[in-house]
Amino acid sequence: MNKAALIADVQQHLGVECSKAHAERVVQAVLGAIERGLQADGEVQLVGFGTFQVKQRAARLGRNPQTNAPMQLAASTSVGFRVGARLRKAVAESADGPRGDA
């Protein structure tokens, strides 16, 4: 699912009174709130769904995949996601059925 499909799904879920533009604003508002929460608190926890968390990666020695030569990788900041119990269960149950991407 990409962002356009997500917007269409939100629009469908909200019903006939919801326009595509309104659904897009809803999706943007949620994504913006998650971004602001990560910037302010370093973590956004959605009970049952999961937790987005800012992670610091230390500088380390890596390898160039083309030449296999060692190279220094700089420290960086990234965002991680830990899945919640309800989402984990829902995905596990759906993995038992057909996926539709064959």
Biopython code that builds the backbone (N, CA, C, O; Angstrom):
import numpy as np
from Bio.PDB.StructureBuilder import StructureBuilder

atoms = [
    (1, "MET", "N", (0.855, -1.177, 0.000)),
    (1, "MET", "CA", (0.000, 0.000, 0.000)),
    (1, "MET", "C", (0.896, 1.234, 0.000)),
    (1, "MET", "O", (1.810, 1.348, 0.816)),
    (2, "ASN", "N", (0.629, 2.144, -0.912)),
    (2, "ASN", "CA", (1.367, 3.401, -0.926)),
    (2, "ASN", "C", (0.478, 4.500, -0.326)),
    (2, "ASN", "O", (-0.633, 4.227, 0.128)),
    (3, "LYS", "N", (0.980, 5.744, -0.330)),
    (3, "LYS", "CA", (0.260, 6.835, 0.308)),
    (3, "LYS", "C", (-1.088, 7.095, -0.371)),
    (3, "LYS", "O", (-2.082, 7.346, 0.311)),
    (4, "ALA", "N", (-1.132, 7.038, -1.704)),
    (4, "ALA", "CA", (-2.389, 7.270, -2.421)),
    (4, "ALA", "C", (-3.425, 6.207, -2.055)),
    (4, "ALA", "O", (-4.601, 6.524, -1.881)),
    (5, "ALA", "N", (-2.997, 4.956, -1.939)),
    (5, "ALA", "CA", (-3.905, 3.881, -1.550)),
    (5, "ALA", "C", (-4.369, 4.064, -0.109)),
    (5, "ALA", "O", (-5.522, 3.777, 0.214)),
    (6, "LEU", "N", (-3.487, 4.535, 0.747)),
    (6, "LEU", "CA", (-3.846, 4.804, 2.142)),
    (6, "LEU", "C", (-4.916, 5.893, 2.205)),
    (6, "LEU", "O", (-5.891, 5.770, 2.946)),
    (7, "ILE", "N", (-4.730, 6.948, 1.432)),
    (7, "ILE", "CA", (-5.711, 8.040, 1.398)),
    (7, "ILE", "C", (-7.060, 7.520, 0.898)),
    (7, "ILE", "O", (-8.101, 7.853, 1.464)),
    (8, "ALA", "N", (-7.044, 6.715, -0.146)),
    (8, "ALA", "CA", (-8.291, 6.149, -0.682)),
    (8, "ALA", "C", (-8.976, 5.257, 0.351)),
    (8, "ALA", "O", (-10.201, 5.279, 0.469)),
    (9, "ASP", "N", (-8.200, 4.474, 1.097)),
    (9, "ASP", "CA", (-8.771, 3.594, 2.117)),
    (9, "ASP", "C", (-9.384, 4.414, 3.250)),
    (9, "ASP", "O", (-10.463, 4.082, 3.741)),
    (10, "VAL", "N", (-8.700, 5.484, 3.668)),
    (10, "VAL", "CA", (-9.239, 6.362, 4.721)),
    (10, "VAL", "C", (-10.534, 7.006, 4.237)),
    (10, "VAL", "O", (-11.510, 7.078, 4.983)),
    (11, "GLN", "N", (-10.545, 7.473, 2.991)),
    (11, "GLN", "CA", (-11.746, 8.086, 2.429)),
    (11, "GLN", "C", (-12.912, 7.099, 2.438)),
    (11, "GLN", "O", (-14.025, 7.453, 2.826)),
    (12, "GLN", "N", (-12.660, 5.878, 2.017)),
    (12, "GLN", "CA", (-13.703, 4.860, 1.987)),
    (12, "GLN", "C", (-14.203, 4.544, 3.398)),
    (12, "GLN", "O", (-15.402, 4.371, 3.619)),
    (13, "HIS", "N", (-13.272, 4.474, 4.342)),
    (13, "HIS", "CA", (-13.640, 4.149, 5.727)),
    (13, "HIS", "C", (-14.472, 5.264, 6.360)),
    (13, "HIS", "O", (-15.362, 4.987, 7.165)),
    (14, "LEU", "N", (-14.192, 6.526, 6.004)),
    (14, "LEU", "CA", (-14.921, 7.651, 6.587)),
    (14, "LEU", "C", (-16.303, 7.838, 5.973)),
    (14, "LEU", "O", (-17.154, 8.514, 6.552)),
    (15, "GLY", "N", (-16.530, 7.245, 4.809)),
    (15, "GLY", "CA", (-17.868, 7.276, 4.222)),
    (15, "GLY", "C", (-18.026, 8.281, 3.106)),
    (15, "GLY", "O", (-17.083, 8.976, 2.727)),
    (16, "VAL", "N", (-19.253, 8.344, 2.582)),
    (16, "VAL", "CA", (-19.539, 9.141, 1.393)),
    (16, "VAL", "C", (-19.402, 10.641, 1.628)),
    (16, "VAL", "O", (-19.153, 11.384, 0.679)),
    (17, "GLU", "N", (-19.557, 11.107, 2.865)),
    (17, "GLU", "CA", (-19.436, 12.543, 3.137)),
    (17, "GLU", "C", (-17.992, 13.033, 3.138)),
    (17, "GLU", "O", (-17.754, 14.237, 3.225)),
    (18, "CYS", "N", (-17.029, 12.126, 3.043)),
    (18, "CYS", "CA", (-15.613, 12.478, 3.072)),
    (18, "CYS", "C", (-15.060, 12.584, 1.652)),
    (18, "CYS", "O", (-15.150, 11.633, 0.876)),
    (19, "SER", "N", (-14.495, 13.728, 1.318)),
    (19, "SER", "CA", (-13.878, 13.905, 0.003)),
    (19, "SER", "C", (-12.450, 13.370, 0.037)),
    (19, "SER", "O", (-11.885, 13.125, 1.103)),
    (20, "LYS", "N", (-11.887, 13.196, -1.139)),
    (20, "LYS", "CA", (-10.494, 12.750, -1.232)),
    (20, "LYS", "C", (-9.564, 13.786, -0.595)),
    (20, "LYS", "O", (-8.599, 13.426, 0.079)),
    (21, "ALA", "N", (-9.851, 15.056, -0.808)),
    (21, "ALA", "CA", (-9.025, 16.131, -0.234)),
    (21, "ALA", "C", (-9.070, 16.087, 1.289)),
    (21, "ALA", "O", (-8.048, 16.282, 1.947)),
    (22, "HIS", "N", (-10.252, 15.832, 1.852)),
    (22, "HIS", "CA", (-10.374, 15.746, 3.308)),
    (22, "HIS", "C", (-9.600, 14.536, 3.840)),
    (22, "HIS", "O", (-8.906, 14.640, 4.852)),
    (23, "ALA", "N", (-9.718, 13.399, 3.164)),
    (23, "ALA", "CA", (-8.989, 12.198, 3.588)),
    (23, "ALA", "C", (-7.489, 12.438, 3.525)),
    (23, "ALA", "O", (-6.747, 11.979, 4.393)),
    (24, "GLU", "N", (-7.035, 13.163, 2.491)),
    (24, "GLU", "CA", (-5.603, 13.476, 2.379)),
    (24, "GLU", "C", (-5.158, 14.368, 3.532)),
    (24, "GLU", "O", (-4.065, 14.182, 4.067)),
    (25, "ARG", "N", (-5.991, 15.337, 3.923)),
    (25, "ARG", "CA", (-5.649, 16.199, 5.061)),
    (25, "ARG", "C", (-5.593, 15.390, 6.349)),
    (25, "ARG", "O", (-4.745, 15.651, 7.203)),
    (26, "VAL", "N", (-6.473, 14.421, 6.502)),
    (26, "VAL", "CA", (-6.475, 13.559, 7.691)),
    (26, "VAL", "C", (-5.174, 12.756, 7.769)),
    (26, "VAL", "O", (-4.531, 12.707, 8.818)),
    (27, "VAL", "N", (-4.790, 12.129, 6.654)),
    (27, "VAL", "CA", (-3.557, 11.339, 6.619)),
    (27, "VAL", "C", (-2.359, 12.241, 6.898)),
    (27, "VAL", "O", (-1.485, 11.883, 7.687)),
    (28, "GLN", "N", (-2.312, 13.411, 6.256)),
    (28, "GLN", "CA", (-1.205, 14.353, 6.478)),
    (28, "GLN", "C", (-1.150, 14.800, 7.933)),
    (28, "GLN", "O", (-0.066, 14.941, 8.498)),
    (29, "ALA", "N", (-2.314, 15.025, 8.544)),
    (29, "ALA", "CA", (-2.360, 15.453, 9.943)),
    (29, "ALA", "C", (-1.788, 14.378, 10.861)),
    (29, "ALA", "O", (-1.030, 14.690, 11.780)),
    (30, "VAL", "N", (-2.137, 13.136, 10.626)),
    (30, "VAL", "CA", (-1.627, 12.039, 11.451)),
    (30, "VAL", "C", (-0.117, 11.890, 11.272)),
    (30, "VAL", "O", (0.616, 11.769, 12.253)),
    (31, "LEU", "N", (0.345, 11.897, 10.025)),
    (31, "LEU", "CA", (1.781, 11.772, 9.775)),
    (31, "LEU", "C", (2.552, 12.956, 10.361)),
    (31, "LEU", "O", (3.642, 12.782, 10.906)),
    (32, "GLY", "N", (1.990, 14.148, 10.248)),
    (32, "GLY", "CA", (2.629, 15.331, 10.826)),
    (32, "GLY", "C", (2.700, 15.254, 12.337)),
    (32, "GLY", "O", (3.706, 15.638, 12.932)),
    (33, "ALA", "N", (1.637, 14.761, 12.965)),
    (33, "ALA", "CA", (1.627, 14.615, 14.421)),
    (33, "ALA", "C", (2.686, 13.613, 14.883)),
    (33, "ALA", "O", (3.350, 13.831, 15.896)),
    (34, "ILE", "N", (2.843, 12.524, 14.145)),
    (34, "ILE", "CA", (3.884, 11.541, 14.479)),
    (34, "ILE", "C", (5.256, 12.185, 14.347)),
    (34, "ILE", "O", (6.112, 12.012, 15.214)),
    (35, "GLU", "N", (5.467, 12.925, 13.266)),
    (35, "GLU", "CA", (6.757, 13.604, 13.053)),
    (35, "GLU", "C", (7.049, 14.595, 14.182)),
    (35, "GLU", "O", (8.157, 14.614, 14.719)),
    (36, "ARG", "N", (6.062, 15.415, 14.541)),
    (36, "ARG", "CA", (6.264, 16.390, 15.616)),
    (36, "ARG", "C", (6.514, 15.694, 16.955)),
    (36, "ARG", "O", (7.329, 16.159, 17.752)),
    (37, "GLY", "N", (5.821, 14.587, 17.206)),
    (37, "GLY", "CA", (6.027, 13.835, 18.438)),
    (37, "GLY", "C", (7.435, 13.269, 18.527)),
    (37, "GLY", "O", (8.047, 13.280, 19.595)),
    (38, "LEU", "N", (7.949, 12.772, 17.407)),
    (38, "LEU", "CA", (9.322, 12.255, 17.394)),
    (38, "LEU", "C", (10.325, 13.372, 17.618)),
    (38, "LEU", "O", (11.316, 13.182, 18.323)),
    (39, "GLN", "N", (10.080, 14.533, 17.027)),
    (39, "GLN", "CA", (10.996, 15.662, 17.207)),
    (39, "GLN", "C", (10.988, 16.158, 18.646)),
    (39, "GLN", "O", (12.039, 16.487, 19.197)),
    (40, "ALA", "N", (9.806, 16.213, 19.257)),
    (40, "ALA", "CA", (9.681, 16.756, 20.606)),
    (40, "ALA", "C", (10.057, 15.753, 21.691)),
    (40, "ALA", "O", (10.776, 16.097, 22.629)),
    (41, "ASP", "N", (9.582, 14.526, 21.573)),
    (41, "ASP", "CA", (9.724, 13.547, 22.660)),
    (41, "ASP", "C", (10.632, 12.375, 22.326)),
    (41, "ASP", "O", (11.052, 11.643, 23.223)),
    (42, "GLY", "N", (10.939, 12.188, 21.057)),
    (42, "GLY", "CA", (11.775, 11.062, 20.665)),
    (42, "GLY", "C", (11.030, 9.743, 20.578)),
    (42, "GLY", "O", (11.625, 8.713, 20.261)),
    (43, "GLU", "N", (9.709, 9.764, 20.861)),
    (43, "GLU", "CA", (8.933, 8.528, 20.837)),
    (43, "GLU", "C", (7.455, 8.852, 20.659)),
    (43, "GLU", "O", (6.945, 9.813, 21.235)),
    (44, "VAL", "N", (6.780, 8.045, 19.859)),
    (44, "VAL", "CA", (5.329, 8.134, 19.700)),
    (44, "VAL", "C", (4.790, 6.722, 19.878)),
    (44, "VAL", "O", (5.093, 5.826, 19.089)),
    (45, "GLN", "N", (3.985, 6.532, 20.925)),
    (45, "GLN", "CA", (3.448, 5.208, 21.237)),
    (45, "GLN", "C", (1.960, 5.178, 20.919)),
    (45, "GLN", "O", (1.184, 5.973, 21.449)),
    (46, "LEU", "N", (1.572, 4.253, 20.046)),
    (46, "LEU", "CA", (0.177, 4.032, 19.699)),
    (46, "LEU", "C", (-0.178, 2.638, 20.212)),
    (46, "LEU", "O", (0.146, 1.634, 19.578)),
    (47, "VAL", "N", (-0.841, 2.584, 21.356)),
    (47, "VAL", "CA", (-1.106, 1.323, 22.044)),
    (47, "VAL", "C", (-1.829, 0.362, 21.108)),
    (47, "VAL", "O", (-2.827, 0.715, 20.480)),
    (48, "GLY", "N", (-1.310, -0.852, 21.027)),
    (48, "GLY", "CA", (-1.875, -1.882, 20.171)),
    (48, "GLY", "C", (-1.306, -1.859, 18.766)),
    (48, "GLY", "O", (-1.249, -2.897, 18.106)),
    (49, "PHE", "N", (-0.883, -0.695, 18.296)),
    (49, "PHE", "CA", (-0.329, -0.573, 16.943)),
    (49, "PHE", "C", (1.182, -0.696, 16.972)),
    (49, "PHE", "O", (1.747, -1.557, 16.298)),
    (50, "GLY", "N", (1.846, 0.159, 17.750)),
    (50, "GLY", "CA", (3.297, 0.090, 17.851)),
    (50, "GLY", "C", (3.886, 1.387, 18.347)),
    (50, "GLY", "O", (3.167, 2.327, 18.685)),
    (51, "THR", "N", (5.209, 1.426, 18.387)),
    (51, "THR", "CA", (5.937, 2.576, 18.897)),
    (51, "THR", "C", (6.988, 3.013, 17.893)),
    (51, "THR", "O", (7.832, 2.219, 17.477)),
    (52, "PHE", "N", (6.933, 4.284, 17.505)),
    (52, "PHE", "CA", (7.973, 4.898, 16.696)),
    (52, "PHE", "C", (8.972, 5.502, 17.665)),
    (52, "PHE", "O", (8.575, 6.158, 18.628)),
    (53, "GLN", "N", (10.266, 5.294, 17.430)),
    (53, "GLN", "CA", (11.265, 5.781, 18.370)),
    (53, "GLN", "C", (12.510, 6.254, 17.630)),
    (53, "GLN", "O", (12.986, 5.587, 16.711)),
    (54, "VAL", "N", (13.040, 7.419, 18.041)),
    (54, "VAL", "CA", (14.274, 7.942, 17.473)),
    (54, "VAL", "C", (15.432, 7.105, 18.007)),
    (54, "VAL", "O", (15.519, 6.840, 19.206)),
    (55, "LYS", "N", (16.318, 6.694, 17.104)),
    (55, "LYS", "CA", (17.465, 5.874, 17.493)),
    (55, "LYS", "C", (18.754, 6.548, 17.043)),
    (55, "LYS", "O", (18.830, 7.106, 15.948)),
    (56, "GLN", "N", (19.746, 6.487, 17.889)),
    (56, "GLN", "CA", (21.077, 7.006, 17.567)),
    (56, "GLN", "C", (21.959, 5.834, 17.187)),
    (56, "GLN", "O", (22.072, 4.862, 17.933)),
    (57, "ARG", "N", (22.583, 5.928, 16.027)),
    (57, "ARG", "CA", (23.505, 4.875, 15.595)),
    (57, "ARG", "C", (24.921, 5.414, 15.733)),
    (57, "ARG", "O", (25.230, 6.491, 15.223)),
    (58, "ALA", "N", (25.767, 4.683, 16.408)),
    (58, "ALA", "CA", (27.154, 5.094, 16.625)),
    (58, "ALA", "C", (27.954, 4.954, 15.336)),
    (58, "ALA", "O", (27.590, 4.184, 14.446)),
    (59, "ALA", "N", (29.045, 5.706, 15.247)),
    (59, "ALA", "CA", (29.961, 5.545, 14.118)),
    (59, "ALA", "C", (30.532, 4.131, 14.181)),
    (59, "ALA", "O", (30.760, 3.590, 15.263)),
    (60, "ARG", "N", (30.758, 3.546, 13.016)),
    (60, "ARG", "CA", (31.240, 2.167, 12.999)),
    (60, "ARG", "C", (32.007, 1.899, 11.718)),
    (60, "ARG", "O", (31.976, 2.686, 10.772)),
    (61, "LEU", "N", (32.684, 0.785, 11.713)),
    (61, "LEU", "CA", (33.438, 0.364, 10.544)),
    (61, "LEU", "C", (32.553, -0.535, 9.699)),
    (61, "LEU", "O", (31.995, -1.512, 10.198)),
    (62, "GLY", "N", (32.424, -0.205, 8.418)),
    (62, "GLY", "CA", (31.635, -1.007, 7.501)),
    (62, "GLY", "C", (32.488, -1.449, 6.331)),
    (62, "GLY", "O", (33.705, -1.265, 6.342)),
    (63, "ARG", "N", (31.864, -2.028, 5.327)),
    (63, "ARG", "CA", (32.580, -2.478, 4.140)),
    (63, "ARG", "C", (31.882, -1.974, 2.892)),
    (63, "ARG", "O", (30.654, -1.979, 2.812)),
    (64, "ASN", "N", (32.665, -1.540, 1.923)),
    (64, "ASN", "CA", (32.148, -1.152, 0.624)),
    (64, "ASN", "C", (31.692, -2.436, -0.072)),
    (64, "ASN", "O", (32.509, -3.335, -0.272)),
    (65, "PRO", "N", (30.419, -2.550, -0.445)),
    (65, "PRO", "CA", (29.934, -3.803, -1.027)),
    (65, "PRO", "C", (30.532, -4.119, -2.401)),
    (65, "PRO", "O", (30.528, -5.278, -2.814)),
    (66, "GLN", "N", (31.045, -3.114, -3.114)),
    (66, "GLN", "CA", (31.624, -3.366, -4.434)),
    (66, "GLN", "C", (33.070, -3.841, -4.345)),
    (66, "GLN", "O", (33.493, -4.728, -5.087)),
    (67, "THR", "N", (33.831, -3.227, -3.415)),
    (67, "THR", "CA", (35.257, -3.555, -3.338)),
    (67, "THR", "C", (35.623, -4.363, -2.099)),
    (67, "THR", "O", (36.733, -4.887, -2.006)),
    (68, "ASN", "N", (34.703, -4.467, -1.152)),
    (68, "ASN", "CA", (34.927, -5.148, 0.124)),
    (68, "ASN", "C", (35.973, -4.432, 0.981)),
    (68, "ASN", "O", (36.464, -4.987, 1.964)),
    (69, "ALA", "N", (36.309, -3.195, 0.601)),
    (69, "ALA", "CA", (37.284, -2.413, 1.370)),
    (69, "ALA", "C", (36.609, -1.843, 2.616)),
    (69, "ALA", "O", (35.450, -1.432, 2.555)),
    (70, "PRO", "N", (37.317, -1.812, 3.741)),
    (70, "PRO", "CA", (36.731, -1.233, 4.951)),
    (70, "PRO", "C", (36.525, 0.275, 4.780)),
    (70, "PRO", "O", (37.313, 0.949, 4.117)),
    (71, "MET", "N", (35.472, 0.780, 5.380)),
    (71, "MET", "CA", (35.216, 2.218, 5.335)),
    (71, "MET", "C", (34.528, 2.642, 6.619)),
    (71, "MET", "O", (33.789, 1.866, 7.224)),
    (72, "GLN", "N", (34.776, 3.880, 7.035)),
    (72, "GLN", "CA", (34.183, 4.405, 8.258)),
    (72, "GLN", "C", (32.780, 4.932, 7.950)),
    (72, "GLN", "O", (32.599, 5.739, 7.038)),
    (73, "LEU", "N", (31.801, 4.475, 8.709)),
    (73, "LEU", "CA", (30.428, 4.955, 8.578)),
    (73, "LEU", "C", (30.164, 5.937, 9.712)),
    (73, "LEU", "O", (30.412, 5.627, 10.876)),
    (74, "ALA", "N", (29.661, 7.120, 9.374)),
    (74, "ALA", "CA", (29.433, 8.174, 10.359)),
    (74, "ALA", "C", (28.257, 7.823, 11.277)),
    (74, "ALA", "O", (27.393, 7.019, 10.928)),
    (75, "ALA", "N", (28.249, 8.440, 12.445)),
    (75, "ALA", "CA", (27.114, 8.300, 13.356)),
    (75, "ALA", "C", (25.887, 8.909, 12.682)),
    (75, "ALA", "O", (26.006, 9.847, 11.894)),
    (76, "SER", "N", (24.713, 8.375, 12.994)),
    (76, "SER", "CA", (23.496, 8.880, 12.362)),
    (76, "SER", "C", (22.302, 8.724, 13.294)),
    (76, "SER", "O", (22.347, 7.991, 14.282)),
    (77, "THR", "N", (21.245, 9.428, 12.952)),
    (77, "THR", "CA", (19.983, 9.335, 13.675)),
    (77, "THR", "C", (18.960, 8.734, 12.730)),
    (77, "THR", "O", (18.880, 9.126, 11.566)),
    (78, "SER", "N", (18.183, 7.790, 13.221)),
    (78, "SER", "CA", (17.153, 7.169, 12.399)),
    (78, "SER", "C", (15.904, 6.956, 13.253)),
    (78, "SER", "O", (15.895, 7.255, 14.447)),
    (79, "VAL", "N", (14.869, 6.442, 12.631)),
    (79, "VAL", "CA", (13.626, 6.156, 13.344)),
    (79, "VAL", "C", (13.369, 4.657, 13.256)),
    (79, "VAL", "O", (13.440, 4.061, 12.181)),
    (80, "GLY", "N", (13.071, 4.066, 14.395)),
    (80, "GLY", "CA", (12.739, 2.652, 14.445)),
    (80, "GLY", "C", (11.276, 2.474, 14.783)),
    (80, "GLY", "O", (10.618, 3.402, 15.255)),
    (81, "PHE", "N", (10.771, 1.280, 14.541)),
    (81, "PHE", "CA", (9.379, 0.959, 14.853)),
    (81, "PHE", "C", (9.325, -0.404, 15.509)),
    (81, "PHE", "O", (9.850, -1.387, 14.986)),
    (82, "ARG", "N", (8.678, -0.447, 16.670)),
    (82, "ARG", "CA", (8.414, -1.724, 17.342)),
    (82, "ARG", "C", (6.925, -1.990, 17.237)),
    (82, "ARG", "O", (6.109, -1.177, 17.671)),
    (83, "VAL", "N", (6.579, -3.106, 16.672)),
    (83, "VAL", "CA", (5.175, -3.447, 16.438)),
    (83, "VAL", "C", (4.469, -3.773, 17.749)),
    (83, "VAL", "O", (5.055, -4.385, 18.642)),
    (84, "GLY", "N", (3.207, -3.360, 17.861)),
    (84, "GLY", "CA", (2.391, -3.649, 19.038)),
    (84, "GLY", "C", (1.749, -5.023, 18.930)),
    (84, "GLY", "O", (1.716, -5.622, 17.855)),
    (85, "ALA", "N", (1.245, -5.512, 20.040)),
    (85, "ALA", "CA", (0.697, -6.870, 20.100)),
    (85, "ALA", "C", (-0.503, -7.057, 19.173)),
    (85, "ALA", "O", (-0.593, -8.071, 18.482)),
    (86, "ARG", "N", (-1.424, -6.095, 19.149)),
    (86, "ARG", "CA", (-2.621, -6.245, 18.323)),
    (86, "ARG", "C", (-2.269, -6.272, 16.843)),
    (86, "ARG", "O", (-2.814, -7.088, 16.099)),
    (87, "LEU", "N", (-1.368, -5.396, 16.399)),
    (87, "LEU", "CA", (-0.950, -5.369, 15.002)),
    (87, "LEU", "C", (-0.185, -6.643, 14.651)),
    (87, "LEU", "O", (-0.390, -7.211, 13.578)),
    (88, "ARG", "N", (0.681, -7.088, 15.533)),
    (88, "ARG", "CA", (1.438, -8.326, 15.290)),
    (88, "ARG", "C", (0.486, -9.501, 15.078)),
    (88, "ARG", "O", (0.678, -10.320, 14.179)),
    (89, "LYS", "N", (-0.545, -9.567, 15.927)),
    (89, "LYS", "CA", (-1.522, -10.652, 15.817)),
    (89, "LYS", "C", (-2.307, -10.547, 14.508)),
    (89, "LYS", "O", (-2.525, -11.559, 13.840)),
    (90, "ALA", "N", (-2.733, -9.341, 14.133)),
    (90, "ALA", "CA", (-3.503, -9.149, 12.902)),
    (90, "ALA", "C", (-2.691, -9.533, 11.673)),
    (90, "ALA", "O", (-3.217, -10.163, 10.756)),
    (91, "VAL", "N", (-1.419, -9.162, 11.645)),
    (91, "VAL", "CA", (-0.556, -9.494, 10.506)),
    (91, "VAL", "C", (-0.305, -10.992, 10.458)),
    (91, "VAL", "O", (-0.303, -11.585, 9.379)),
    (92, "ALA", "N", (-0.095, -11.603, 11.598)),
    (92, "ALA", "CA", (0.134, -13.046, 11.635)),
    (92, "ALA", "C", (-1.090, -13.808, 11.129)),
    (92, "ALA", "O", (-0.950, -14.797, 10.410)),
    (93, "GLU", "N", (-2.278, -13.356, 11.499)),
    (93, "GLU", "CA", (-3.502, -14.008, 11.050)),
    (93, "GLU", "C", (-3.714, -13.824, 9.551)),
    (93, "GLU", "O", (-4.169, -14.745, 8.871)),
    (94, "SER", "N", (-3.387, -12.642, 9.032)),
    (94, "SER", "CA", (-3.567, -12.405, 7.599)),
    (94, "SER", "C", (-2.510, -13.122, 6.769)),
    (94, "SER", "O", (-2.721, -13.377, 5.584)),
    (95, "ALA", "N", (-1.380, -13.446, 7.378)),
    (95, "ALA", "CA", (-0.326, -14.165, 6.654)),
    (95, "ALA", "C", (-0.738, -15.597, 6.361)),
    (95, "ALA", "O", (-0.177, -16.236, 5.471)),
    (96, "ASP", "N", (-1.714, -16.105, 7.102)),
    (96, "ASP", "CA", (-2.187, -17.464, 6.877)),
    (96, "ASP", "C", (-3.071, -17.561, 5.634)),
    (96, "ASP", "O", (-3.199, -18.633, 5.044)),
    (97, "GLY", "N", (-3.684, -16.434, 5.235)),
    (97, "GLY", "CA", (-4.593, -16.427, 4.088)),
    (97, "GLY", "C", (-3.895, -15.976, 2.824)),
    (97, "GLY", "O", (-2.685, -15.750, 2.835)),
    (98, "PRO", "N", (-4.645, -15.837, 1.714)),
    (98, "PRO", "CA", (-4.044, -15.401, 0.442)),
    (98, "PRO", "C", (-3.594, -13.944, 0.529)),
    (98, "PRO", "O", (-4.243, -13.129, 1.186)),
    (99, "ARG", "N", (-2.488, -13.618, -0.132)),
    (99, "ARG", "CA", (-1.941, -12.270, -0.085)),
    (99, "ARG", "C", (-2.394, -11.407, -1.259)),
    (99, "ARG", "O", (-2.481, -10.188, -1.116)),
    (100, "GLY", "N", (-2.679, -11.991, -2.389)),
    (100, "GLY", "CA", (-3.152, -11.221, -3.513)),
    (100, "GLY", "C", (-2.071, -10.569, -4.342)),
    (100, "GLY", "O", (-2.375, -9.843, -5.289)),
    (101, "ASP", "N", (-0.793, -10.814, -4.004)),
    (101, "ASP", "CA", (0.298, -10.212, -4.784)),
    (101, "ASP", "C", (1.091, -11.271, -5.555)),
    (101, "ASP", "O", (2.225, -11.021, -5.964)),
    (102, "ALA", "N", (0.516, -12.414, -5.747)),
    (102, "ALA", "CA", (1.215, -13.504, -6.439)),
    (102, "ALA", "C", (1.263, -13.281, -7.931)),
    (102, "ALA", "O", (1.816, -14.104, -8.661)),
]
sb = StructureBuilder()
sb.init_structure("model")
sb.init_model(0)
sb.init_chain("A")
sb.init_seg("    ")
for serial, (resi, resn, name, xyz) in enumerate(atoms, 1):
    if name == "N":
        sb.init_residue(resn, " ", resi, " ")
    sb.init_atom(name, np.array(xyz, "f"), 0.0, 1.0, " ", f" {name:<3s}", serial, name[0])
structure = sb.get_structure()
